[in-house]
């Protein structure tokens, strides 16, 4: 669909990066920087091919500057000839002392408490659930400063879950309870926003059809 067809509405496609070395090694990533694996690059190239064949267009791509998102964004933007900018507001959650630790090591060094309040920093110095939610809301508000059109955002699963909660009018719950919008590696979700109604429409969620092409 051409960007010019969306004269008054916004269409946002939120894409999680492809598989990273942190994913493959089963590490807590957070804002620790890990590049894409070979599989991760292939996943994103498949998506780029999938969209290119279907004539997908975007007015602008906005990406987290972390390597796994940055590399994914560069592959997509080059293939589809989209202007690309980087914004740290789309970085993954700051997960404190967990950053970069293998899951098994983290369980020994930093076992999760029995209960995690909504406002408690994660792993000592990381963002609380509420802080991450507020950043997601600020990121959405920042998107609305752009004119109506079609936008691609390349980010991370933890932040994108909070973006979805904010968009559909839900708030995070203590102890990581409540609804969760999961994003697979190279999975994308598309939301349409109608300003005249202040209405969000979820068109697709966590789509990965392209990985089977």
C-alpha positions as a Python dict, from the first residue, in 0.01 Angstrom:
ca = {
    (1, 'X'): (0, 0, 0),
    (2, 'X'): (133, 340, -90),
    (3, 'X'): (195, 595, 187),
    (4, 'X'): (-26, 842, -1),
    (5, 'X'): (-330, 619, 63),
    (6, 'X'): (-316, 702, 434),
    (7, 'X'): (-416, 1069, 428),
    (8, 'X'): (-546, 1101, 785),
    (9, 'X'): (-448, 779, 960),
    (10, 'X'): (-128, 635, 1094),
    (11, 'X'): (-15, 281, 1025),
    (12, 'X'): (264, 158, 1248),
    (13, 'X'): (447, -167, 1188),
    (14, 'X'): (644, -276, 1494),
    (15, 'X'): (918, -525, 1410),
    (16, 'X'): (1134, -722, 1650),
    (17, 'X'): (1491, -773, 1533),
    (18, 'X'): (1612, -1107, 1394),
    (19, 'X'): (1786, -1367, 1605),
    (20, 'X'): (2091, -1227, 1783),
    (21, 'X'): (2395, -1396, 1929),
    (22, 'X'): (2245, -1317, 2270),
    (23, 'X'): (1929, -1507, 2176),
    (24, 'X'): (2128, -1800, 2042),
    (25, 'X'): (2345, -1816, 2353),
    (26, 'X'): (2041, -1786, 2584),
    (27, 'X'): (2154, -1465, 2749),
    (28, 'X'): (1962, -1184, 2913),
    (29, 'X'): (2016, -907, 2662),
    (30, 'X'): (1857, -585, 2777),
    (31, 'X'): (2077, -302, 2657),
    (32, 'X'): (2385, -523, 2626),
    (33, 'X'): (2482, -512, 2260),
    (34, 'X'): (2468, -831, 2053),
    (35, 'X'): (2481, -856, 1671),
    (36, 'X'): (2257, -1069, 1454),
    (37, 'X'): (2345, -1432, 1394),
    (38, 'X'): (2358, -1566, 1040),
    (39, 'X'): (2007, -1701, 1098),
    (40, 'X'): (1894, -1361, 1221),
    (41, 'X'): (2019, -1191, 904),
    (42, 'X'): (1844, -1455, 695),
    (43, 'X'): (1517, -1400, 883),
    (44, 'X'): (1524, -1028, 813),
    (45, 'X'): (1626, -1076, 448),
    (46, 'X'): (1326, -1307, 405),
    (47, 'X'): (1102, -1036, 545),
    (48, 'X'): (1256, -775, 316),
    (49, 'X'): (1196, -1001, 15),
    (50, 'X'): (842, -1075, 131),
    (51, 'X'): (756, -706, 160),
    (52, 'X'): (936, -609, -160),
    (53, 'X'): (737, -867, -362),
    (54, 'X'): (414, -725, -218),
    (55, 'X'): (503, -364, -287),
    (56, 'X'): (517, -263, 79),
    (57, 'X'): (613, 100, 134),
    (58, 'X'): (690, 309, 440),
    (59, 'X'): (735, 682, 485),
    (60, 'X'): (1008, 636, 745),
    (61, 'X'): (1185, 365, 943),
    (62, 'X'): (1282, 430, 1305),
    (63, 'X'): (1514, 191, 1486),
    (64, 'X'): (1677, 122, 1818),
    (65, 'X'): (2052, 184, 1785),
    (66, 'X'): (2142, -152, 1948),
    (67, 'X'): (2326, -373, 1696),
    (68, 'X'): (2063, -645, 1662),
    (69, 'X'): (1795, -389, 1576),
    (70, 'X'): (2027, -160, 1380),
    (71, 'X'): (2145, -442, 1152),
    (72, 'X'): (1785, -557, 1099),
    (73, 'X'): (1677, -202, 1015),
    (74, 'X'): (1962, -150, 770),
    (75, 'X'): (1875, -469, 580),
    (76, 'X'): (1508, -371, 550),
    (77, 'X'): (1565, -3, 471),
    (78, 'X'): (1821, -81, 200),
    (79, 'X'): (1595, -337, 31),
    (80, 'X'): (1283, -117, 41),
    (81, 'X'): (1466, 216, -2),
    (82, 'X'): (1325, 366, 319),
    (83, 'X'): (1473, 662, 502),
    (84, 'X'): (1612, 529, 831),
    (85, 'X'): (1678, 709, 1159),
    (86, 'X'): (1790, 580, 1499),
    (87, 'X'): (1637, 676, 1831),
    (88, 'X'): (1748, 541, 2172),
    (89, 'X'): (1392, 563, 2305),
    (90, 'X'): (1333, 235, 2115),
    (91, 'X'): (1613, 48, 2294),
    (92, 'X'): (1531, -262, 2495),
    (93, 'X'): (1465, -247, 2868),
    (94, 'X'): (1760, -163, 3086),
    (95, 'X'): (1771, -492, 3280),
    (96, 'X'): (2039, -385, 3525),
    (97, 'X'): (2285, -647, 3647),
    (98, 'X'): (2123, -914, 3428),
    (99, 'X'): (2258, -757, 3109),
    (100, 'X'): (2459, -1010, 2911),
    (101, 'X'): (2439, -1290, 3167),
    (102, 'X'): (2357, -1646, 3051),
    (103, 'X'): (2019, -1755, 3189),
    (104, 'X'): (2165, -2033, 3407),
    (105, 'X'): (2431, -1806, 3555),
    (106, 'X'): (2171, -1537, 3622),
    (107, 'X'): (1954, -1781, 3816),
    (108, 'X'): (2248, -1848, 4049),
    (109, 'X'): (2377, -1493, 4084),
    (110, 'X'): (2048, -1304, 4073),
    (111, 'X'): (1760, -1540, 4154),
    (112, 'X'): (1427, -1361, 4101),
    (113, 'X'): (1247, -1253, 4420),
    (114, 'X'): (917, -1417, 4511),
    (115, 'X'): (731, -1097, 4429),
    (116, 'X'): (834, -800, 4212),
    (117, 'X'): (637, -478, 4272),
    (118, 'X'): (547, -266, 3972),
    (119, 'X'): (788, 9, 4072),
    (120, 'X'): (1087, -204, 4176),
    (121, 'X'): (1400, -172, 3959),
    (122, 'X'): (1485, -494, 3776),
    (123, 'X'): (1806, -664, 3887),
    (124, 'X'): (1916, -382, 4113),
    (125, 'X'): (1964, -95, 3869),
    (126, 'X'): (1734, -173, 3575),
    (127, 'X'): (1406, -15, 3469),
    (128, 'X'): (1100, -112, 3667),
    (129, 'X'): (790, -232, 3486),
    (130, 'X'): (636, 110, 3536),
    (131, 'X'): (942, 296, 3406),
    (132, 'X'): (945, 81, 3094),
    (133, 'X'): (572, 139, 3043),
    (134, 'X'): (618, 514, 3074),
    (135, 'X'): (900, 506, 2818),
    (136, 'X'): (677, 310, 2582),
    (137, 'X'): (407, 574, 2621),
    (138, 'X'): (657, 849, 2553),
    (139, 'X'): (776, 663, 2243),
    (140, 'X'): (418, 646, 2110),
    (141, 'X'): (366, 1014, 2185),
    (142, 'X'): (686, 1092, 1996),
    (143, 'X'): (558, 897, 1693),
    (144, 'X'): (247, 1116, 1688),
    (145, 'X'): (461, 1422, 1623),
    (146, 'X'): (508, 1288, 1268),
    (147, 'X'): (245, 1354, 1001),
    (148, 'X'): (-6, 1078, 924),
    (149, 'X'): (147, 800, 717),
    (150, 'X'): (303, 457, 731),
    (151, 'X'): (594, 397, 970),
    (152, 'X'): (821, 102, 1042),
    (153, 'X'): (967, 75, 1392),
    (154, 'X'): (1243, -180, 1461),
    (155, 'X'): (1283, -254, 1828),
    (156, 'X'): (1286, -524, 2097),
    (157, 'X'): (1038, -762, 2256),
    (158, 'X'): (1029, -615, 2607),
    (159, 'X'): (966, -257, 2497),
    (160, 'X'): (726, -355, 2218),
    (161, 'X'): (513, -548, 2466),
    (162, 'X'): (473, -227, 2666),
    (163, 'X'): (396, -30, 2349),
    (164, 'X'): (113, -273, 2279),
    (165, 'X'): (-22, -244, 2633),
    (166, 'X'): (-19, 135, 2609),
    (167, 'X'): (-186, 136, 2266),
    (168, 'X'): (-476, -89, 2368),
    (169, 'X'): (-528, 87, 2701),
    (170, 'X'): (-383, -166, 2946),
    (171, 'X'): (-125, -116, 3218),
    (172, 'X'): (145, -357, 3340),
    (173, 'X'): (77, -561, 3652),
    (174, 'X'): (301, -641, 3951),
    (175, 'X'): (511, -957, 3937),
    (176, 'X'): (494, -966, 3555),
    (177, 'X'): (129, -1074, 3564),
    (178, 'X'): (-142, -973, 3318),
    (179, 'X'): (-158, -979, 2937),
    (180, 'X'): (162, -1016, 2736),
    (181, 'X'): (211, -936, 2368),
    (182, 'X'): (494, -1161, 2262),
    (183, 'X'): (714, -1084, 1960),
    (184, 'X'): (912, -1360, 1789),
    (185, 'X'): (1246, -1287, 1627),
    (186, 'X'): (1165, -1108, 1299),
    (187, 'X'): (796, -1106, 1393),
    (188, 'X'): (594, -790, 1328),
    (189, 'X'): (269, -632, 1441),
    (190, 'X'): (73, -367, 1252),
    (191, 'X'): (-152, -113, 1421),
    (192, 'X'): (-369, 149, 1258),
    (193, 'X'): (-445, 468, 1449),
    (194, 'X'): (-738, 693, 1358),
    (195, 'X'): (-676, 1040, 1509),
    (196, 'X'): (-1033, 1163, 1452),
    (197, 'X'): (-1163, 880, 1673),
    (198, 'X'): (-857, 831, 1892),
    (199, 'X'): (-897, 467, 1798),
    (200, 'X'): (-631, 195, 1767),
    (201, 'X'): (-694, -108, 1544),
    (202, 'X'): (-472, -416, 1566),
    (203, 'X'): (-443, -541, 1208),
    (204, 'X'): (-197, -828, 1260),
    (205, 'X'): (9, -940, 1557),
    (206, 'X'): (344, -1121, 1563),
    (207, 'X'): (325, -1219, 1197),
    (208, 'X'): (603, -1453, 1081),
    (209, 'X'): (458, -1589, 753),
    (210, 'X'): (764, -1459, 571),
    (211, 'X'): (990, -1705, 751),
    (212, 'X'): (818, -1992, 568),
    (213, 'X'): (863, -1845, 220),
}
